[in-house]
């Protein structure tokens, strides 16, 4: 993600240097005001923001659940069931989790057919709530997973850094630890018991 204040300063500095050279070359000193330089720099800054790549999607499942698809807007408030479903998929890692297990964890009080139908509806709602970020969901007839390229997930960052052998990584891992897993996620009795063990 671009450092916008620093980017604007760099653009302004370069423009001022170029304009100073232009004044000398054409003998037009004083014809271009500092306000004009600022206006041009601000305009280029807006163009750069429009051209910048898609921002990293932030997902926090340690401590308070938080999903933010764009750093420039407020976090998206997912439904309780979507939070639980996404937490399950994240915890399963890249291999994902079977639909049967997901249905049992989140709708364990329902018959198998009803639970699987509820899972299909929940996945549809989750995709809608995730918006463009829903492309990361990988769903097959048997499993649900997450291809999290472009996502920053606190649990995965914490685990990766904790597994390293240097103390600096351990300290960095603490920055990603916000508390207990799914501390405020309401997914039902089976989900809560499973999350506590995980």
Backbone bond lengths (Angstrom), bond angles and torsions (degrees), N, CA, C in turn:
res aa  C-N    CA-C-N  psi(-1)  N-CA   C-N-CA  omega(-1)  CA-C   N-CA-C  phi
1 X - - - 1.459 - - 1.514 108.64 -
2 X 1.287 116.75 134.82 1.444 120.78 -176.80 1.519 111.65 -69.95
3 X 1.374 115.81 144.00 1.445 121.89 172.01 1.518 106.24 -85.14
4 X 1.354 117.18 95.16 1.464 120.53 -170.53 1.525 113.84 -62.13
5 X 1.365 120.59 -45.17 1.471 118.75 179.06 1.517 111.74 -60.20
6 X 1.338 117.19 -42.86 1.460 120.07 179.90 1.518 110.09 -66.68
7 X 1.344 117.01 -40.54 1.460 121.07 179.33 1.524 111.14 -59.91
8 X 1.333 116.29 -41.97 1.460 120.49 -179.84 1.526 111.15 -65.57
9 X 1.340 116.17 -38.09 1.464 119.29 179.33 1.523 110.98 -65.62
10 X 1.338 115.81 -40.71 1.459 119.76 179.69 1.517 110.50 -64.88
11 X 1.341 116.37 -44.56 1.468 120.46 178.88 1.513 110.02 -60.66
12 X 1.335 117.33 -45.08 1.465 120.40 -179.10 1.523 111.29 -62.79
13 X 1.329 116.76 -42.72 1.460 120.33 -179.49 1.519 111.06 -61.56
14 X 1.356 115.92 -46.52 1.466 119.83 -179.51 1.528 111.38 -63.54
15 X 1.342 115.80 -40.28 1.455 119.02 179.95 1.526 111.53 -65.53
16 X 1.325 116.08 -40.63 1.462 119.70 -179.75 1.531 109.86 -62.36
17 X 1.352 116.28 -40.99 1.462 119.92 179.66 1.531 110.55 -64.51
18 X 1.335 116.01 -44.34 1.464 119.60 179.95 1.530 111.88 -64.98
19 X 1.326 116.43 -40.30 1.460 119.49 -179.63 1.525 111.79 -69.17
20 X 1.338 115.87 -33.75 1.461 119.17 177.66 1.532 110.08 -64.35
21 X 1.347 114.65 -42.12 1.468 118.49 177.50 1.522 110.94 -64.25
22 X 1.342 116.21 -39.28 1.468 119.63 -179.46 1.523 110.76 -64.72
23 X 1.337 116.77 -40.11 1.469 120.02 178.77 1.522 110.65 -59.10
24 X 1.356 114.73 -43.21 1.454 118.76 -178.39 1.526 110.74 -67.50
25 X 1.326 115.66 -40.70 1.471 119.48 -175.56 1.521 111.97 -66.63
26 X 1.312 116.94 -40.61 1.466 118.99 -174.30 1.521 112.91 -104.77
27 X 1.335 115.41 1.52 1.456 118.11 179.00 1.511 112.29 65.52
28 X 1.335 115.38 33.58 1.461 119.26 -175.63 1.520 111.80 -108.93
29 X 1.323 116.21 32.99 1.462 119.25 -178.83 1.522 110.38 -57.51
30 X 1.358 115.08 135.34 1.465 120.90 177.72 1.503 113.74 90.46
31 X 1.333 119.29 -11.74 1.462 120.27 -178.92 1.533 112.78 -79.28
32 X 1.346 115.77 -22.46 1.462 119.98 178.33 1.515 108.00 -111.08
33 X 1.318 116.52 122.16 1.450 121.64 -176.03 1.526 110.76 -89.52
34 X 1.355 115.87 160.14 1.460 120.49 176.79 1.523 111.29 -60.81
35 X 1.345 116.18 -34.05 1.466 119.01 178.44 1.520 111.01 -61.42
36 X 1.349 115.96 -35.51 1.464 119.24 178.22 1.525 111.10 -65.56
37 X 1.352 115.73 -39.47 1.459 120.16 178.19 1.521 110.03 -60.85
38 X 1.343 116.22 -45.69 1.467 120.15 -179.34 1.515 111.22 -61.84
39 X 1.333 116.21 -40.98 1.467 120.47 -179.81 1.522 111.09 -63.34
40 X 1.340 116.23 -44.34 1.462 120.33 179.03 1.523 110.59 -63.77
41 X 1.333 116.62 -43.57 1.466 120.13 -179.70 1.518 111.24 -62.69
42 X 1.342 116.41 -42.81 1.469 119.74 178.56 1.518 110.72 -61.91
43 X 1.334 116.03 -40.18 1.462 119.76 179.53 1.511 111.70 -63.91
44 X 1.343 116.51 -43.29 1.456 119.35 178.04 1.514 111.45 -65.79
45 X 1.342 116.88 -34.25 1.462 120.05 176.66 1.511 111.50 -61.86
46 X 1.344 116.95 -41.03 1.473 120.25 178.11 1.522 110.63 -65.74
47 X 1.342 116.44 -39.28 1.462 119.45 178.13 1.515 110.87 -63.06
48 X 1.345 116.61 -39.63 1.458 120.53 -178.96 1.521 110.29 -66.06
49 X 1.340 117.26 -39.19 1.471 119.98 178.67 1.516 110.49 -64.77
50 X 1.344 116.94 -34.58 1.466 119.11 178.88 1.523 110.88 -70.39
51 X 1.337 116.88 -29.37 1.459 119.71 -177.09 1.522 113.02 -88.33
52 X 1.329 118.50 -14.21 1.449 119.73 -173.11 1.525 110.75 -65.55
53 X 1.355 118.08 151.75 1.456 121.12 -178.52 1.523 111.53 -66.50
54 X 1.333 115.64 165.03 1.455 120.44 177.96 1.511 110.29 -56.57
55 X 1.316 116.72 140.50 1.451 121.55 -177.94 1.518 110.37 -72.60
56 X 1.325 114.27 158.77 1.450 120.75 176.47 1.521 109.46 -69.14
57 X 1.323 116.16 138.17 1.461 121.71 176.09 1.520 107.89 -84.01
58 X 1.319 117.06 126.92 1.465 122.04 179.48 1.521 110.29 -101.18
59 X 1.336 115.58 129.50 1.462 120.76 176.60 1.518 108.61 -131.84
60 X 1.340 115.81 125.50 1.461 121.74 178.37 1.526 108.83 -116.14
61 X 1.325 115.68 121.01 1.469 120.72 176.23 1.524 111.33 -118.12
62 X 1.327 116.76 -4.98 1.460 121.56 175.54 1.527 107.84 -94.36
63 X 1.333 115.75 119.95 1.456 118.98 -173.36 1.517 109.73 81.58
64 X 1.313 117.34 -136.26 1.466 121.54 -179.98 1.526 110.58 -72.97
65 X 1.328 116.17 130.90 1.463 121.22 178.99 1.517 109.01 -67.69
66 X 1.352 115.66 133.95 1.460 119.34 178.31 1.521 109.00 -149.98
67 X 1.325 115.79 131.39 1.466 121.83 177.59 1.518 108.46 -125.80
68 X 1.321 115.47 123.97 1.466 120.71 179.33 1.526 108.71 -132.38
69 X 1.324 115.93 115.28 1.459 120.79 -178.61 1.517 112.58 -88.48
70 X 1.339 116.89 -16.59 1.458 121.33 -176.74 1.523 107.78 -146.17
71 X 1.347 118.01 123.47 1.469 119.98 -178.23 1.521 113.90 -65.30
72 X 1.333 116.81 -14.22 1.465 120.56 -177.62 1.530 113.16 -90.62
73 X 1.345 116.82 -2.44 1.462 119.67 -179.51 1.518 109.17 -128.78
74 X 1.316 115.82 167.68 1.461 121.26 179.82 1.530 109.98 -67.19
75 X 1.356 117.41 152.14 1.458 119.71 176.42 1.528 111.47 -56.47
76 X 1.337 116.08 145.41 1.454 121.31 179.47 1.527 108.73 -80.56
77 X 1.324 115.77 132.13 1.458 119.95 179.40 1.523 109.12 -90.20
78 X 1.331 116.73 104.25 1.456 120.93 178.20 1.524 110.04 -82.02
79 X 1.319 116.42 153.65 1.463 120.78 176.28 1.526 109.03 -63.92
80 X 1.335 116.56 159.32 1.460 120.63 -178.58 1.532 111.41 -57.46
81 X 1.326 116.36 -42.30 1.461 119.93 -178.35 1.527 110.62 -68.07
82 X 1.317 117.29 -37.09 1.466 120.38 177.29 1.526 110.93 -66.02
83 X 1.313 116.85 -38.66 1.459 120.37 177.09 1.526 110.87 -61.23
84 X 1.323 115.65 -46.02 1.460 120.05 -179.19 1.527 110.74 -65.12
85 X 1.317 116.70 -43.39 1.461 121.30 -179.35 1.525 111.07 -62.57
86 X 1.326 116.96 -45.98 1.459 120.76 -179.92 1.525 111.06 -66.34
87 X 1.325 117.59 -36.74 1.465 121.40 177.39 1.525 110.74 -62.60
88 X 1.319 117.13 -43.05 1.469 121.10 177.73 1.525 110.97 -59.25
89 X 1.322 116.23 -46.10 1.457 121.01 -176.99 1.533 110.38 -65.86
90 X 1.327 116.66 -40.95 1.463 120.80 178.97 1.526 110.12 -63.54
91 X 1.320 116.81 -43.71 1.456 120.77 -177.19 1.524 111.74 -67.38
92 X 1.327 116.51 -27.26 1.464 120.45 178.95 1.516 112.28 -72.19
93 X 1.333 116.98 -17.40 1.457 120.08 179.35 1.521 112.26 79.95
94 X 1.322 115.59 -163.99 1.459 120.68 -173.35 1.530 112.86 -66.85
95 X 1.340 117.18 -25.18 1.461 119.16 -179.03 1.522 112.58 -76.06
96 X 1.337 116.77 -14.42 1.454 120.40 178.14 1.520 112.73 76.71
97 X 1.320 115.16 -171.13 1.459 121.46 -177.47 1.522 108.98 -133.39
98 X 1.309 116.73 146.02 1.463 119.76 -179.00 1.521 110.15 -68.87
99 X 1.313 115.45 148.71 1.468 120.57 177.38 1.529 110.30 -61.01
100 X 1.320 115.77 -35.50 1.462 119.39 -179.86 1.527 111.18 -62.38
101 X 1.335 116.44 -43.64 1.459 119.88 179.58 1.523 111.56 -68.30
102 X 1.329 116.68 -40.75 1.458 120.01 177.93 1.527 111.02 -60.78
103 X 1.334 115.71 -44.51 1.466 120.01 -179.98 1.523 110.78 -62.42
104 X 1.335 116.45 -40.16 1.467 120.26 -179.15 1.528 111.45 -68.50
105 X 1.344 116.53 -37.62 1.468 120.02 -178.22 1.529 112.25 -70.79
106 X 1.333 116.12 -38.77 1.466 119.38 -172.14 1.523 113.93 -101.10
107 X 1.331 116.93 -20.59 1.475 120.29 179.58 1.527 110.00 -136.40
108 X 1.316 114.55 44.92 1.458 120.21 -176.45 1.519 114.28 -64.89
109 X 1.319 116.98 -16.91 1.462 120.34 -179.13 1.526 112.07 -89.36
110 X 1.339 117.09 4.12 1.460 120.69 -179.17 1.527 110.28 -113.52
111 X 1.319 115.94 160.20 1.462 121.25 175.68 1.523 109.07 -64.13
112 X 1.331 116.61 158.32 1.461 121.24 -174.59 1.528 112.83 -54.79
113 X 1.326 116.76 -48.41 1.468 120.10 -177.53 1.524 111.08 -63.12
114 X 1.330 116.13 -42.07 1.464 120.06 179.73 1.523 111.02 -67.26
115 X 1.330 116.52 -37.56 1.464 120.65 -179.84 1.524 111.10 -66.76
116 X 1.317 117.39 -41.70 1.466 120.68 179.21 1.529 110.72 -68.15
117 X 1.303 117.29 -35.51 1.462 120.34 176.39 1.530 110.44 -66.60
118 X 1.338 116.01 -40.61 1.463 120.50 177.52 1.525 110.35 -63.00
119 X 1.330 116.77 -36.91 1.465 120.68 178.25 1.525 110.69 -64.94
120 X 1.327 117.78 -42.23 1.467 120.65 178.50 1.525 110.55 -60.50
121 X 1.323 116.63 -43.45 1.460 120.02 179.15 1.523 111.29 -65.85
122 X 1.328 116.22 -39.12 1.464 120.50 -179.87 1.528 111.17 -66.37
123 X 1.322 117.22 -38.01 1.464 120.77 177.54 1.528 110.65 -65.05
124 X 1.323 115.82 -39.79 1.468 119.86 177.78 1.533 110.10 -62.05
125 X 1.305 116.25 -43.27 1.471 119.94 179.54 1.524 110.93 -67.55
126 X 1.331 116.94 -39.79 1.465 120.47 179.50 1.517 110.70 -61.53
127 X 1.329 117.06 -43.98 1.467 119.83 177.88 1.521 110.94 -58.80
128 X 1.319 116.11 -42.54 1.463 120.29 -179.29 1.529 110.65 -64.49
129 X 1.321 116.73 -40.52 1.463 120.27 -177.70 1.532 111.91 -73.25
130 X 1.336 117.47 -31.90 1.462 120.42 179.95 1.522 112.10 -74.44
131 X 1.324 117.08 -23.36 1.461 120.16 -178.95 1.515 111.27 66.85
132 X 1.330 116.63 -134.50 1.464 121.39 -177.61 1.519 112.20 -62.32
133 X 1.329 117.17 -26.79 1.462 121.22 -179.25 1.526 112.32 -70.02
134 X 1.338 117.50 -11.57 1.463 121.48 -178.23 1.520 112.43 -65.72
135 X 1.329 117.62 -15.51 1.466 120.05 178.36 1.526 111.18 -62.43
136 X 1.337 117.33 -17.42 1.464 120.41 179.48 1.530 112.18 -75.78
137 X 1.323 117.84 -19.09 1.465 120.66 178.14 1.528 109.89 -70.59
138 X 1.318 115.70 130.73 1.458 121.39 178.06 1.527 107.71 -116.87
139 X 1.318 115.92 106.86 1.464 121.07 -175.80 1.519 110.62 -116.11
140 X 1.323 115.47 127.69 1.454 121.16 173.26 1.527 107.47 -118.00
141 X 1.321 116.09 -176.39 1.461 120.04 -179.73 1.524 111.49 -65.53
142 X 1.337 116.67 -23.05 1.462 120.14 -174.86 1.520 115.01 -117.04
143 X 1.337 117.68 -23.60 1.459 119.62 -173.14 1.521 112.07 -135.01
144 X 1.335 113.89 159.61 1.464 121.44 174.36 1.522 107.08 -129.22
145 X 1.331 116.03 126.38 1.454 120.28 -178.62 1.515 111.43 -136.48
146 X 1.325 114.93 -175.66 1.461 120.76 -177.84 1.515 109.00 -135.93
147 X 1.314 116.58 120.44 1.459 121.75 172.76 1.523 106.19 -95.78
148 X 1.299 116.20 92.11 1.461 121.28 -164.57 1.519 114.86 -90.97
149 X 1.319 118.05 31.11 1.463 119.67 172.65 1.527 108.10 -63.15
150 X 1.326 116.28 129.17 1.456 119.57 -177.01 1.518 113.33 86.91
151 X 1.323 116.97 1.99 1.466 121.43 176.74 1.525 108.93 -107.79
152 X 1.318 116.07 145.02 1.464 121.76 171.85 1.527 106.92 -116.96
153 X 1.320 116.30 108.70 1.468 122.31 -175.28 1.521 108.36 -110.10
154 X 1.316 116.65 121.78 1.465 120.09 -173.09 1.526 112.46 -58.66
155 X 1.326 117.76 -39.72 1.461 121.00 -179.34 1.521 111.26 -63.07
156 X 1.316 117.01 -44.98 1.467 120.27 -179.58 1.520 110.79 -66.92
157 X 1.333 117.45 -40.29 1.468 120.48 177.11 1.524 110.99 -63.18
158 X 1.327 115.82 -43.29 1.468 120.76 -179.67 1.527 110.75 -61.70
159 X 1.330 116.78 -46.33 1.467 120.47 -178.39 1.525 111.68 -65.78
160 X 1.338 117.22 -42.06 1.463 120.69 -178.79 1.526 111.46 -64.79
161 X 1.326 116.34 -43.94 1.464 120.05 -178.95 1.521 111.48 -71.36
162 X 1.324 117.62 -35.81 1.466 121.18 179.93 1.522 111.34 -66.70
163 X 1.332 116.99 -27.34 1.470 121.05 -177.85 1.523 112.73 -78.30
164 X 1.312 117.43 -11.62 1.459 119.96 179.93 1.524 110.52 -76.79
165 X 1.334 114.90 164.97 1.464 119.89 -173.50 1.523 114.25 -96.40
166 X 1.325 118.34 -2.84 1.463 119.48 -175.86 1.528 111.57 -103.88
167 X 1.319 116.98 139.78 1.472 121.95 -179.65 1.518 113.52 -58.19
168 X 1.334 117.99 -30.91 1.464 120.24 -179.72 1.524 110.31 -62.36
169 X 1.335 116.69 -39.18 1.463 120.37 178.00 1.522 111.30 -67.26
170 X 1.324 116.19 -35.89 1.472 119.30 178.69 1.521 110.65 -64.23
171 X 1.332 115.35 -40.62 1.464 118.54 178.03 1.529 110.65 -65.94
172 X 1.326 116.66 -38.97 1.460 119.96 178.22 1.517 110.82 -66.26
173 X 1.337 116.46 -34.11 1.464 120.74 178.83 1.526 110.94 -61.67
174 X 1.327 116.47 -35.23 1.465 120.12 179.77 1.525 111.66 -63.09
175 X 1.326 117.14 -27.38 1.462 120.21 178.41 1.526 111.57 -65.69
176 X 1.327 116.79 -23.26 1.471 121.27 -178.76 1.523 112.33 -95.20
177 X 1.326 116.81 -4.46 1.459 119.12 -177.99 1.528 110.16 -93.24
178 X 1.323 115.45 109.37 1.459 119.32 -178.19 1.513 113.92 -101.86
179 X 1.335 116.90 -1.95 1.462 120.00 -179.35 1.522 111.01 139.82
180 X 1.312 116.07 -162.94 1.460 120.96 -178.02 1.525 110.95 -66.49
181 X 1.322 114.74 151.66 1.450 120.60 179.24 1.523 110.79 -61.13
182 X 1.326 115.89 130.52 1.472 122.88 175.21 1.526 111.53 50.81
183 X 1.328 115.33 44.76 1.458 120.06 -173.68 1.530 113.25 -59.68
184 X 1.335 117.12 -34.42 1.467 119.24 -176.84 1.537 112.43 -118.84
185 X 1.349 116.27 18.98 1.460 120.54 179.80 1.528 109.59 -88.84
186 X 1.320 115.96 128.07 1.461 121.20 179.97 1.529 109.00 -102.05
187 X 1.325 115.50 103.25 1.460 119.63 -177.69 1.507 114.31 -123.59
188 X 1.325 116.32 5.98 1.456 119.54 -179.34 1.526 111.81 100.98
189 X 1.333 116.02 172.97 1.460 122.07 -174.83 1.521 112.41 -62.84
190 X 1.338 117.23 -47.71 1.462 121.35 -177.67 1.524 110.46 -62.54
191 X 1.311 116.64 -42.58 1.462 120.85 -179.68 1.526 110.32 -64.10
192 X 1.321 117.57 -46.15 1.473 121.50 -178.06 1.522 111.03 -61.13
193 X 1.323 116.84 -41.88 1.461 120.91 179.71 1.527 109.79 -65.66
194 X 1.312 117.25 -41.56 1.473 121.66 179.73 1.521 110.82 -66.24
195 X 1.323 117.83 -44.65 1.473 121.41 -179.08 1.528 110.75 -63.68
196 X 1.330 117.14 -36.05 1.460 120.55 -179.85 1.526 111.13 -64.98
197 X 1.325 116.71 -37.14 1.460 120.87 178.60 1.518 111.44 -71.99
198 X 1.347 115.76 -40.41 1.454 120.13 -178.88 1.524 110.94 -66.16
